[in-house]
């Protein structure tokens, strides 16, 4: 038991620090190209902070543990939207641009609805479903870079050397692979030793642990008054989780939704709808502190429900 706990914590630390180096290195490379703050958050940072979810879910799918792969993504998206955006909005009300309101946030909702429809239709995701999700991911990336705003690249005296940024990316990926394996293996062992279901541990502990990079990035962005970076990070992470991670996991091994309850589906849909409603009701252009409180209350309610229905 003690060894499993130590290995679990070691894996979690590797995931966190690996993500940090990956994001920092990738963001530095992206800035050299003059990408806008939101596009950096949506793509490079969003993909970087979603890397732990990708490692955890791919390993779970390869080992035949669909509860880990599916539950991890569902839990992460709920965690991202309700807890992380809620907490970030309490620190810094986030500006929502016209493009966010008309394009990015509706796409987030549309992809969430697609996931629910595929899951309910076939009671899971087969390899063809995975292929469709991956093709949509490629189309989404092309669309984002073609339609996304850019900003002039400015020289920064504090910018790290390019070779160091590439090394940080490579080292971050390596740490994520090793840490993800330790994290998943020992999380499942601990869950089973305590008699906790794989689904519950995936939606809570695994999702929370693998979403720590998003949380740290968003809190840091809020403190530095970079709300668009934080918003882009969460929207990007949610979309990558569904299209790239579940799509790739389904190609590795078809995923069953048998143990995913209607409540789980309803909460992930409610979180996407809550984000859209926050910017549409009253035609507001900000995700404010009241929205943050409402998001956090939804997340707490869901956690209480899970704890009462083990």
C-alpha positions in Angstrom: 0.0 0.0 0.0 2.7 2.5 1.0 4.7 1.7 -2.2 1.6 2.3 -4.3 0.9 5.6 -2.6 4.6 6.8 -3.2 4.6 5.7 -6.8 1.2 7.3 -7.3 2.5 10.6 -5.9 5.7 10.3 -8.0 3.7 9.8 -11.1 1.5 12.8 -10.3 4.5 15.0 -9.8 6.0 13.9 -13.1 2.7 14.6 -14.9 2.5 18.1 -13.3 6.1 19.1 -13.9 6.2 17.5 -17.3 3.1 19.5 -18.4 4.6 22.7 -17.0 7.8 22.3 -19.0 5.9 21.2 -22.1 3.6 24.2 -21.9 6.3 26.7 -21.2 8.5 25.4 -24.0 5.7 25.1 -26.5 4.3 28.5 -25.6 7.7 30.1 -26.2 8.0 28.5 -29.6 4.4 29.6 -30.5 5.0 33.2 -29.5 7.9 33.4 -31.9 5.4 32.8 -34.7 3.2 35.8 -33.5 0.1 33.8 -32.6 -2.6 35.7 -30.6 -3.0 35.0 -26.8 -6.3 33.2 -27.3 -5.0 31.0 -30.1 -1.9 30.1 -28.0 -4.2 29.1 -25.2 -6.6 27.2 -27.4 -4.0 25.2 -29.3 -0.5 25.0 -27.9 -1.3 25.5 -24.2 -4.6 23.6 -24.5 -3.0 20.6 -26.1 0.0 20.7 -23.7 -2.2 20.8 -20.6 -4.4 18.0 -22.1 -1.3 15.8 -22.5 -1.8 14.1 -19.0 -5.4 13.2 -19.9 -4.1 11.8 -23.2 -1.5 9.6 -21.5 -3.9 8.4 -18.8 -6.7 7.7 -21.3 -4.5 6.0 -23.9 -3.0 3.7 -21.3 -6.4 3.0 -19.9 -7.8 2.1 -23.3 -4.8 -0.1 -24.2 -5.2 -2.0 -20.9 -8.9 -2.6 -21.7 -10.1 -0.3 -18.8 -12.7 1.8 -20.6 -13.9 3.3 -17.4 -10.6 5.0 -17.0 -10.4 6.3 -20.6 -14.0 7.6 -20.8 -14.5 8.6 -17.2 -11.2 10.5 -17.2 -12.3 12.7 -20.2 -15.8 13.3 -18.9 -14.5 14.2 -15.4 -11.8 16.4 -16.8 -14.1 18.4 -19.0 -16.5 18.9 -16.1 -13.6 19.8 -13.8 -12.2 22.2 -16.4 -15.4 24.1 -17.0 -17.0 24.2 -13.7 -14.2 24.2 -11.2 -11.3 25.7 -13.1 -13.2 28.4 -15.0 -15.3 29.0 -11.9 -12.2 29.6 -9.7 -10.5 31.6 -12.4 -13.5 33.9 -12.9 -13.5 34.6 -9.1 -9.9 35.9 -9.4 -10.3 37.7 -12.7 -13.6 38.2 -14.7 -12.7 37.0 -18.2 -13.4 39.0 -21.3 -15.4 37.0 -23.9 -14.7 38.2 -27.5 -17.3 38.2 -30.3 -15.3 35.3 -31.9 -15.5 33.4 -28.6 -19.3 33.9 -28.4 -20.1 33.1 -32.0 -17.5 30.4 -32.8 -15.4 28.9 -30.0 -17.9 28.4 -27.3 -20.6 27.0 -29.6 -18.1 24.6 -31.1 -17.3 23.4 -27.6 -21.0 22.7 -27.0 -21.5 21.1 -30.4 -18.7 18.6 -29.9 -20.0 17.8 -26.4 -23.4 17.0 -27.9 -21.8 14.9 -30.6 -20.0 12.8 -27.9 -23.2 12.2 -26.0 -25.1 11.3 -29.2 -22.3 8.8 -30.3 -22.2 7.3 -26.8 -25.9 6.8 -26.5 -26.4 5.6 -30.1 -23.9 2.7 -29.9 -23.6 2.6 -26.2 -19.9 3.5 -26.7 -17.3 4.5 -29.2 -16.2 2.1 -31.9 -13.1 2.4 -34.1 -15.1 4.2 -36.8 -16.4 6.7 -34.2 -12.8 7.2 -33.2 -11.8 7.8 -36.8 -14.5 10.4 -37.2 -13.5 12.2 -34.0 -9.9 12.3 -35.2 -10.8 13.7 -38.6 -12.9 16.4 -36.9 -9.8 17.2 -34.7 -7.7 17.7 -37.8 -10.4 19.9 -39.4 -10.7 21.9 -36.2 -7.0 22.5 -36.0 -6.9 23.7 -39.7 -9.9 25.9 -39.1 -8.5 27.4 -35.9 -5.1 28.4 -37.5 -6.8 29.7 -40.6 -9.4 31.8 -38.9 -7.6 32.7 -35.7 -6.3 36.2 -35.1 -2.6 36.7 -34.9 -0.4 39.4 -33.4 2.9 40.8 -34.5 5.8 38.9 -33.1 7.9 41.0 -30.7 11.4 40.3 -29.6 11.7 39.5 -25.9 15.1 39.8 -24.2 14.0 37.3 -21.6 12.9 34.7 -24.3 14.7 31.4 -23.8 16.8 30.1 -26.6 15.0 28.0 -29.2 17.1 24.9 -28.5 16.2 25.1 -24.8 12.5 25.4 -25.6 12.6 22.3 -27.9 14.4 20.5 -25.1 11.7 21.5 -22.6 9.0 20.1 -24.9 10.8 16.8 -25.4 11.6 16.5 -21.7 8.0 17.3 -20.8 6.6 14.6 -23.1 9.0 12.0 -21.6 7.9 12.9 -18.1 4.3 12.7 -19.0 4.7 9.2 -20.5 6.5 7.8 -17.5 4.4 9.7 -14.9 1.2 8.8 -16.6 2.0 5.1 -16.4 2.8 5.3 -12.7 -0.2 7.5 -12.1 -2.8 5.2 -13.8 -1.4 1.9 -12.5 -1.2 2.9 -8.9 -4.5 4.9 -8.9 -6.3 1.8 -10.0 -4.6 -0.3 -7.4 -5.4 2.1 -4.7 -9.0 2.5 -5.9 -9.5 -1.3 -5.8 -7.9 -1.7 -2.4 -10.3 0.8 -0.9 -13.3 -0.9 -2.8 -13.9 2.2 -4.9 -15.1 1.7 -8.5 -12.8 2.6 -11.4 -15.5 5.0 -12.7 -15.5 7.0 -9.5 -11.7 7.2 -9.3 -11.5 8.2 -12.9 -14.1 11.0 -12.7 -12.7 12.4 -9.4 -9.1 11.6 -8.6 -7.8 10.9 -12.1 -9.7 13.8 -13.6 -8.6 16.2 -10.9 -5.0 15.1 -11.0 -4.6 15.3 -14.7 -6.4 18.6 -14.8 -4.0 20.2 -12.4 -1.9 21.7 -15.3 -5.0 23.5 -16.6 -5.8 24.7 -13.1 -2.2 26.0 -12.5 -2.1 27.6 -16.0 -5.5 29.4 -15.6 -4.8 30.6 -12.1 -1.4 32.0 -13.2 -3.0 33.6 -16.3 -5.7 35.2 -14.1 -3.0 36.6 -11.7 -1.2 38.0 -14.8 -4.5 39.4 -16.1 -4.4 37.2 -19.2 -8.1 36.1 -19.2 -8.1 35.2 -22.9 -5.2 32.7 -22.4 -7.1 31.1 -19.6 -10.4 30.8 -21.5 -8.6 29.5 -24.6 -6.8 26.9 -22.4 -10.0 25.5 -21.1 -12.0 25.5 -24.4 -9.0 24.0 -26.2 -8.5 21.3 -23.5 -12.1 20.3 -23.6 -12.2 20.0 -27.4 -8.9 18.1 -27.5 -10.1 15.7 -24.8 -13.1 14.7 -26.8 -11.8 14.7 -30.4 -8.1 13.7 -30.0 -8.1 11.7 -26.7 -11.3 9.8 -27.0 -10.9 9.5 -30.7 -7.5 8.0 -30.3 -8.5 5.9 -27.4 -11.4 4.4 -29.4 -9.0 3.5 -32.2 -6.8 1.7 -29.7 -9.7 -0.2 -28.2 -13.5 0.4 -28.6 -14.8 2.2 -25.5 -18.0 1.3 -23.7 -20.3 3.8 -22.0 -22.1 1.1 -20.1 -20.9 2.4 -16.7 -21.4 6.1 -17.6 -24.7 7.2 -16.1 -27.3 9.7 -17.6 -26.3 12.0 -14.7 -22.7 12.1 -15.9 -23.8 12.8 -19.4 -26.2 15.5 -18.2 -23.5 17.3 -16.1 -21.0 17.5 -19.0 -23.8 18.8 -21.2 -24.9 21.3 -18.5 -21.3 22.5 -18.1 -21.0 23.3 -21.8 -24.5 24.9 -21.8 -23.6 27.0 -18.7 -20.6 28.4 -20.5 -22.6 29.3 -23.6 -25.4 30.8 -21.4 -23.0 32.9 -19.5 -22.0 34.9 -22.6 -25.4 34.9 -24.3 -27.8 35.9 -21.5 -27.9 39.7 -21.6 -25.4 39.7 -24.5 -22.6 40.1 -21.9 -19.0 40.1 -23.0 -17.5 38.8 -19.7 -17.4 35.7 -17.6 -17.8 37.4 -14.2 -17.6 36.5 -10.5 -21.3 35.6 -10.3 -20.8 33.1 -13.2 -17.8 31.7 -11.3 -19.9 31.2 -8.2 -22.6 29.4 -10.1 -20.1 27.2 -11.9 -18.5 26.2 -8.6 -21.9 25.4 -7.0 -22.7 23.1 -10.0 -19.4 21.3 -9.5 -19.9 20.9 -5.7 -23.4 19.6 -6.3 -22.0 17.0 -8.7 -19.3 15.9 -6.3 -21.8 15.5 -3.5 -24.0 13.4 -5.8 -21.1 11.1 -6.7 -20.1 10.6 -3.1 -23.7 9.6 -2.3 -24.0 7.2 -5.2 -20.9 5.0 -5.0 
